[in-house]
Amino acid sequence: MEHWLWIILAALFFGEIQTSTCFLCLNKCEQGDVIAAEGDTVTLGCRYETSDQYPYLFWYKQEINNFPKYVLLRGTSGTEDNDQEFPKDRFDAEAKKTENSVPLKIQKLQLSDSAVYYCALRPTVTGNSKTLYKNLWTSKKKNPRVLSLLIFLMYQSILNLTVMTF
């Protein structure tokens, strides 16, 4: 293959990673990827179901090759908290108890807002929340094997936001 074609394919491949279209929803999905321009305002939807009378809902932002960062918390009883890195004048949400939703509104979009956004409901861990144990087994060859099992169920919606410049 020609040298220039490899360069184009590499650019397309790495460009695709930069704006990956990661989407997963474990409950009711409202939307997938969102593409917007710098300076725009977007609203990322999140619906939930719970038997908790006063649930707490969280939004997280995960950039490429990084861990999720806490953005904000909203409670249906009026509780509000934003991380210092995500000021309320740009990142805001309203817990709508009657609609079972907590949409995240991001204003004055910047390129740095491109990320995967997670919506989570507290409690986020359900089912088996017991301690994780290591079980050491040996085979006939006396090679130790470590077996472990962790069941972690998370109620979440994941939304990918890509900000474009024109």
GROMACS elastic network, one bead per residue, 0.5 to 0.9 nm:
[ bonds ]
;  ai    aj funct       b0    kb
    1     4     6  0.85126   500
    1     5     6  0.67670   500
    1     6     6  0.71545   500
    2     5     6  0.53661   500
    2     6     6  0.67339   500
    3     6     6  0.53626   500
    3     7     6  0.66030   500
    3     8     6  0.89886   500
    4     7     6  0.50549   500
    4     8     6  0.63163   500
    4     9     6  0.86858   500
    5     8     6  0.50707   500
    5     9     6  0.61173   500
    5    10     6  0.84799   500
    6     9     6  0.50795   500
    6    10     6  0.59933   500
    6    11     6  0.84706   500
    7    10     6  0.50913   500
    7    11     6  0.60840   500
    7    12     6  0.85943   500
    8    11     6  0.50385   500
    8    12     6  0.61375   500
    8    13     6  0.85150   500
    9    12     6  0.50749   500
    9    13     6  0.60188   500
    9    14     6  0.85584   500
   10    13     6  0.50094   500
   10    14     6  0.60339   500
   10    15     6  0.81817   500
   11    14     6  0.52943   500
   11    15     6  0.57131   500
   11    16     6  0.83574   500
   12    16     6  0.60143   500
   12    17     6  0.86957   500
   13    16     6  0.51976   500
   13    17     6  0.65543   500
   13    18     6  0.89401   500
   14    17     6  0.50585   500
   14    18     6  0.63894   500
   14    19     6  0.89639   500
   15    18     6  0.51014   500
   15    19     6  0.66284   500
   15    20     6  0.84515   500
   16    19     6  0.53271   500
   16    20     6  0.55723   500
   16    21     6  0.83014   500
   17    21     6  0.85132   500
   17    64     6  0.84233   500
   18    64     6  0.73755   500
   19    22     6  0.88951   500
   19   114     6  0.79899   500
   19   115     6  0.83328   500
   19   160     6  0.87444   500
   19   161     6  0.86316   500
   19   162     6  0.63866   500
   20    64     6  0.88974   500
   20   160     6  0.79931   500
   20   162     6  0.86262   500
   21    32     6  0.83483   500
   21    33     6  0.63237   500
   21   116     6  0.89526   500
   21   160     6  0.65369   500
   21   161     6  0.87924   500
   21   162     6  0.88604   500
   22    32     6  0.82871   500
   22    33     6  0.75975   500
   22   116     6  0.74065   500
   22   158     6  0.80304   500
   22   159     6  0.75444   500
   22   160     6  0.61889   500
   23    31     6  0.89066   500
   23    32     6  0.58220   500
   23    33     6  0.69407   500
   23   116     6  0.83947   500
   23   157     6  0.84609   500
   23   158     6  0.58859   500
   23   159     6  0.59277   500
   23   160     6  0.65421   500
   24    29     6  0.84083   500
   24    32     6  0.80142   500
   24   156     6  0.86242   500
   24   157     6  0.65587   500
   24   158     6  0.54182   500
   24   159     6  0.74722   500
   25    28     6  0.68923   500
   25    29     6  0.56920   500
   25    30     6  0.88724   500
   25    32     6  0.87816   500
   25   155     6  0.86857   500
   25   156     6  0.65774   500
   25   158     6  0.59276   500
   25   159     6  0.83665   500
   26    29     6  0.77869   500
   26   154     6  0.81574   500
   26   155     6  0.64184   500
   26   156     6  0.61000   500
   26   157     6  0.63775   500
   26   158     6  0.86775   500
   27    47     6  0.80189   500
   27    48     6  0.74415   500
   27    49     6  0.84919   500
   27   155     6  0.72904   500
   27   156     6  0.72914   500
   27   157     6  0.71953   500
   28    46     6  0.81533   500
   28    47     6  0.63003   500
   28    48     6  0.73138   500
   28    49     6  0.89607   500
   28   157     6  0.80745   500
   29    32     6  0.77460   500
   29    45     6  0.83847   500
   29    46     6  0.75449   500
   29    47     6  0.74802   500
   29   157     6  0.70732   500
   29   158     6  0.89277   500
   30    44     6  0.85510   500
   30    45     6  0.60198   500
   30    46     6  0.68359   500
   30    47     6  0.75397   500
   30   157     6  0.89022   500
   31    34     6  0.78274   500
   31    44     6  0.77098   500
   31    45     6  0.69401   500
   31    46     6  0.87435   500
   31   159     6  0.73152   500
   32   158     6  0.79347   500
   32   159     6  0.56530   500
   32   160     6  0.66766   500
   32   161     6  0.87643   500
   33   159     6  0.61256   500
   33   161     6  0.60025   500
   33   162     6  0.75552   500
   34    42     6  0.81493   500
   34    44     6  0.80650   500
   34   159     6  0.76302   500
   34   160     6  0.62259   500
   34   162     6  0.61899   500
   34   163     6  0.83374   500
   35    42     6  0.89773   500
   35   160     6  0.85448   500
   35   161     6  0.60761   500
   35   163     6  0.58787   500
   35   164     6  0.70605   500
   36    39     6  0.86815   500
   36    40     6  0.65329   500
   36    41     6  0.80038   500
   36    42     6  0.73574   500
   36   109     6  0.80220   500
   36   161     6  0.77993   500
   36   162     6  0.64955   500
   36   163     6  0.50152   500
   36   164     6  0.60137   500
   36   165     6  0.86253   500
   37    40     6  0.56305   500
   37    41     6  0.86481   500
   37   109     6  0.71471   500
   37   110     6  0.82613   500
   37   111     6  0.86106   500
   37   162     6  0.84730   500
   37   163     6  0.53498   500
   37   165     6  0.57173   500
   37   166     6  0.71855   500
   38    41     6  0.86812   500
   38   108     6  0.69278   500
   38   110     6  0.52526   500
   38   111     6  0.66100   500
   38   163     6  0.61149   500
   38   164     6  0.62548   500
   38   165     6  0.58932   500
   38   166     6  0.82475   500
   39   107     6  0.72037   500
   39   110     6  0.65459   500
   40   106     6  0.84324   500
   40   107     6  0.63758   500
   40   108     6  0.54630   500
   40   109     6  0.53904   500
   40   110     6  0.85745   500
   40   163     6  0.89189   500
   41    90     6  0.89845   500
   41   105     6  0.70980   500
   41   106     6  0.56306   500
   41   108     6  0.59150   500
   41   109     6  0.62910   500
   42   104     6  0.81332   500
   42   105     6  0.57670   500
   42   106     6  0.54252   500
   42   107     6  0.66124   500
   42   108     6  0.89277   500
   42   109     6  0.79562   500
   42   161     6  0.89804   500
   43    93     6  0.89448   500
   43   103     6  0.62335   500
   43   104     6  0.54080   500
   43   106     6  0.63421   500
   43   107     6  0.86935   500
   44   102     6  0.88103   500
   44   103     6  0.54427   500
   44   104     6  0.50299   500
   44   105     6  0.64410   500
   44   106     6  0.81814   500
   44   117     6  0.83886   500
   44   159     6  0.71914   500
   44   161     6  0.85586   500
   45   101     6  0.73323   500
   45   102     6  0.68037   500
   45   104     6  0.64788   500
   45   105     6  0.87703   500
   45   119     6  0.87628   500
   45   157     6  0.87317   500
   45   159     6  0.84317   500
   46   100     6  0.84556   500
   46   101     6  0.54468   500
   46   102     6  0.54840   500
   46   103     6  0.54344   500
   46   104     6  0.78278   500
   46   118     6  0.89492   500
   46   119     6  0.63873   500
   46   120     6  0.87464   500
   46   156     6  0.84366   500
   46   157     6  0.64603   500
   46   158     6  0.87463   500
   47    99     6  0.78806   500
   47   100     6  0.56153   500
   47   102     6  0.66221   500
   47   103     6  0.80258   500
   47   119     6  0.87870   500
   47   157     6  0.80742   500
   48    57     6  0.89978   500
   48    99     6  0.89403   500
   48   100     6  0.54797   500
   48   101     6  0.60604   500
   48   102     6  0.82840   500
   48   120     6  0.86633   500
   48   121     6  0.74049   500
   48   155     6  0.81482   500
   48   156     6  0.82630   500
   48   157     6  0.88842   500
   49    52     6  0.89101   500
   49   100     6  0.66227   500
   49   101     6  0.88758   500
   49   121     6  0.88607   500
   50    53     6  0.79532   500
   50    55     6  0.75329   500
   50   100     6  0.85946   500
   50   121     6  0.84514   500
   51    54     6  0.89086   500
   51    55     6  0.85570   500
   52    55     6  0.55603   500
   53    76     6  0.84820   500
   54    75     6  0.67677   500
   54    76     6  0.55666   500
   54    77     6  0.60593   500
   54    97     6  0.85637   500
   55    74     6  0.86062   500
   55    75     6  0.58942   500
   55    76     6  0.61053   500
   55    77     6  0.80925   500
   55    97     6  0.87556   500
   55   121     6  0.70601   500
   55   122     6  0.64401   500
   55   123     6  0.83533   500
   56    73     6  0.68179   500
   56    74     6  0.57908   500
   56    76     6  0.67609   500
   56    77     6  0.86633   500
   56    79     6  0.81362   500
   56    95     6  0.84697   500
   56   120     6  0.85560   500
   56   121     6  0.60113   500
   56   122     6  0.53564   500
   56   123     6  0.80522   500
   57    72     6  0.83878   500
   57    73     6  0.56693   500
   57    74     6  0.52717   500
   57    75     6  0.61284   500
   57    76     6  0.83477   500
   57    95     6  0.74741   500
   57   102     6  0.71459   500
   57   119     6  0.71019   500
   57   120     6  0.57268   500
   57   122     6  0.62276   500
   58    70     6  0.76638   500
   58    71     6  0.74771   500
   58    72     6  0.57612   500
   58    74     6  0.64815   500
   58    75     6  0.87684   500
   58   102     6  0.87463   500
   58   118     6  0.79831   500
   58   119     6  0.56669   500
   58   120     6  0.50625   500
   58   121     6  0.62907   500
   58   122     6  0.77162   500
   59    69     6  0.86510   500
   59    70     6  0.64807   500
   59    71     6  0.54107   500
   59    72     6  0.54333   500
   59    73     6  0.66161   500
   59    74     6  0.87199   500
   59    93     6  0.88883   500
   59   104     6  0.75946   500
   59   117     6  0.68563   500
   59   118     6  0.55297   500
   59   120     6  0.63770   500
   60    68     6  0.58155   500
   60    69     6  0.52722   500
   60    71     6  0.50466   500
   60    72     6  0.72367   500
   60   116     6  0.83092   500
   60   117     6  0.55487   500
   60   119     6  0.64884   500
   60   120     6  0.80351   500
   61    67     6  0.84302   500
   61    68     6  0.53268   500
   61    69     6  0.51403   500
   61    70     6  0.66117   500
   61    71     6  0.64882   500
   61   113     6  0.85849   500
   61   115     6  0.63407   500
   61   116     6  0.58651   500
   61   118     6  0.63240   500
   62    65     6  0.82904   500
   62    66     6  0.62646   500
   62    67     6  0.58286   500
   62    69     6  0.61239   500
   62   115     6  0.56081   500
   62   116     6  0.51373   500
   62   117     6  0.62029   500
   62   118     6  0.77882   500
   63    66     6  0.54646   500
   63    67     6  0.72665   500
   63    68     6  0.73226   500
   63    69     6  0.86225   500
   63   112     6  0.88151   500
   63   113     6  0.86233   500
   63   114     6  0.72810   500
   63   116     6  0.64158   500
   63   117     6  0.87513   500
   64    67     6  0.83912   500
   64   115     6  0.69930   500
   64   116     6  0.82553   500
   66    69     6  0.86777   500
   68   116     6  0.86590   500
   68   117     6  0.83762   500
   68   118     6  0.81614   500
   70    73     6  0.84137   500
   70    82     6  0.83377   500
   70    83     6  0.66835   500
   70    86     6  0.88288   500
   71    81     6  0.86382   500
   71    82     6  0.59982   500
   71    83     6  0.54809   500
   71    84     6  0.85550   500
   71    85     6  0.76727   500
   71    86     6  0.59074   500
   71    87     6  0.88371   500
   71    91     6  0.78475   500
   72    80     6  0.75878   500
   72    81     6  0.55190   500
   72    83     6  0.59801   500
   72    86     6  0.76569   500
   72    88     6  0.87352   500
   72    91     6  0.79938   500
   72    92     6  0.78501   500
   72    93     6  0.80809   500
   73    79     6  0.75819   500
   73    80     6  0.56994   500
   73    81     6  0.50990   500
   73    82     6  0.64654   500
   73    83     6  0.87673   500
   73    93     6  0.83665   500
   74    77     6  0.85214   500
   74    78     6  0.70757   500
   74    79     6  0.55958   500
   74    81     6  0.67029   500
   74    82     6  0.88204   500
   74    93     6  0.70067   500
   74    94     6  0.67122   500
   74    95     6  0.58789   500
   74   102     6  0.77758   500
   75    78     6  0.54093   500
   75    80     6  0.64926   500
   75    94     6  0.84647   500
   75    95     6  0.61901   500
   76    79     6  0.69883   500
   76    94     6  0.83472   500
   76    95     6  0.53312   500
   76    96     6  0.68305   500
   76    97     6  0.58328   500
   77    95     6  0.86360   500
   77    97     6  0.88896   500
   78    94     6  0.88251   500
   78    95     6  0.79901   500
   80    93     6  0.89032   500
   80    94     6  0.88698   500
   81    88     6  0.86744   500
   82    85     6  0.80909   500
   82    86     6  0.62398   500
   82    87     6  0.63644   500
   82    88     6  0.64114   500
   82    91     6  0.79907   500
   82    92     6  0.81928   500
   83    86     6  0.53665   500
   83    87     6  0.69246   500
   83    88     6  0.87635   500
   84    87     6  0.59095   500
   84    88     6  0.88959   500
   86    89     6  0.85411   500
   86    90     6  0.70262   500
   86    91     6  0.59272   500
   86    92     6  0.88483   500
   87    90     6  0.57216   500
   87    91     6  0.59205   500
   87    92     6  0.80809   500
   88    92     6  0.52263   500
   88    93     6  0.86264   500
   89    92     6  0.69396   500
   89   106     6  0.86839   500
   89   107     6  0.76189   500
   90   105     6  0.76252   500
   90   106     6  0.54037   500
   90   108     6  0.66613   500
   90   109     6  0.82242   500
   91   104     6  0.69884   500
   91   105     6  0.58184   500
   91   107     6  0.67117   500
   92   103     6  0.84364   500
   92   104     6  0.58537   500
   92   105     6  0.52053   500
   92   106     6  0.66364   500
   92   107     6  0.85479   500
   93   102     6  0.61116   500
   93   103     6  0.55973   500
   93   105     6  0.58977   500
   93   106     6  0.87951   500
   94   101     6  0.81844   500
   94   102     6  0.54969   500
   94   103     6  0.65355   500
   94   104     6  0.75616   500
   94   105     6  0.88460   500
   95    99     6  0.87234   500
   95   100     6  0.76484   500
   95   101     6  0.60879   500
   95   103     6  0.74796   500
   96    99     6  0.54417   500
   96   100     6  0.58194   500
   96   101     6  0.52709   500
   96   102     6  0.59232   500
   96   103     6  0.84654   500
   97   101     6  0.67221   500
   97   102     6  0.83631   500
   98   101     6  0.80585   500
   99   102     6  0.86161   500
  102   119     6  0.83665   500
  103   119     6  0.89417   500
  104   119     6  0.87898   500
  106   109     6  0.66362   500
  106   113     6  0.85981   500
  107   110     6  0.88348   500
  109   112     6  0.82085   500
  109   113     6  0.64439   500
  109   114     6  0.87969   500
  109   163     6  0.70901   500
  110   113     6  0.53948   500
  110   114     6  0.77198   500
  110   163     6  0.68275   500
  110   164     6  0.87674   500
  111   114     6  0.57973   500
  111   162     6  0.79390   500
  111   163     6  0.53927   500
  111   164     6  0.69498   500
  111   165     6  0.78009   500
  112   115     6  0.79064   500
  112   163     6  0.80359   500
  113   161     6  0.73959   500
  113   162     6  0.75960   500
  113   163     6  0.68542   500
  114   160     6  0.76857   500
  114   161     6  0.52135   500
  114   163     6  0.54016   500
  114   164     6  0.86619   500
  115   159     6  0.84402   500
  115   160     6  0.58795   500
  115   161     6  0.54280   500
  115   162     6  0.66246   500
  115   163     6  0.88213   500
  116   158     6  0.66404   500
  116   159     6  0.55107   500
  116   161     6  0.60536   500
  116   162     6  0.85847   500
  117   157     6  0.81801   500
  117   158     6  0.56598   500
  117   159     6  0.50124   500
  117   160     6  0.59787   500
  117   161     6  0.72401   500
  118   156     6  0.65660   500
  118   157     6  0.56969   500
  118   159     6  0.63380   500
  118   160     6  0.87036   500
  119   155     6  0.83625   500
  119   156     6  0.53349   500
  119   157     6  0.51871   500
  119   158     6  0.64757   500
  119   159     6  0.82859   500
  120   123     6  0.84986   500
  120   124     6  0.65168   500
  120   154     6  0.76112   500
  120   155     6  0.60601   500
  120   157     6  0.69706   500
  121   124     6  0.55694   500
  121   154     6  0.83883   500
  121   155     6  0.63418   500
  121   156     6  0.69467   500
  122   125     6  0.79193   500
  122   155     6  0.86772   500
  123   126     6  0.71618   500
  123   154     6  0.87772   500
  123   155     6  0.87069   500
  124   152     6  0.89925   500
  124   153     6  0.74233   500
  124   154     6  0.52359   500
  124   155     6  0.60230   500
  124   156     6  0.81103   500
  125   128     6  0.83642   500
  125   129     6  0.71176   500
  125   152     6  0.63227   500
  125   153     6  0.57182   500
  125   154     6  0.57293   500
  125   155     6  0.79424   500
  126   129     6  0.68092   500
  126   152     6  0.72755   500
  126   153     6  0.59120   500
  126   154     6  0.72451   500
  126   155     6  0.86982   500
  127   151     6  0.78843   500
  127   152     6  0.78024   500
  127   153     6  0.72250   500
  128   131     6  0.89676   500
  128   150     6  0.85622   500
  128   151     6  0.64682   500
  128   152     6  0.76191   500
  128   153     6  0.88082   500
  129   132     6  0.87104   500
  129   150     6  0.87485   500
  129   151     6  0.76878   500
  129   152     6  0.77265   500
  130   150     6  0.89769   500
  131   150     6  0.87932   500
  132   148     6  0.72131   500
  132   149     6  0.70274   500
  132   150     6  0.64329   500
  133   147     6  0.86935   500
  133   148     6  0.65159   500
  133   149     6  0.79505   500
  134   146     6  0.63199   500
  134   147     6  0.61425   500
  134   148     6  0.54759   500
  134   149     6  0.84993   500
  135   145     6  0.80433   500
  135   146     6  0.58411   500
  135   147     6  0.54459   500
  135   148     6  0.66130   500
  136   144     6  0.62686   500
  136   145     6  0.57328   500
  136   146     6  0.50919   500
  136   147     6  0.67663   500
  137   142     6  0.88298   500
  137   143     6  0.82490   500
  137   144     6  0.57127   500
  137   145     6  0.53651   500
  137   146     6  0.67377   500
  137   147     6  0.77992   500
  138   141     6  0.74745   500
  138   142     6  0.51932   500
  138   143     6  0.55188   500
  138   145     6  0.62207   500
  139   142     6  0.52279   500
  139   143     6  0.59461   500
  139   144     6  0.70948   500
  139   145     6  0.80569   500
  140   143     6  0.76990   500
  141   144     6  0.87950   500
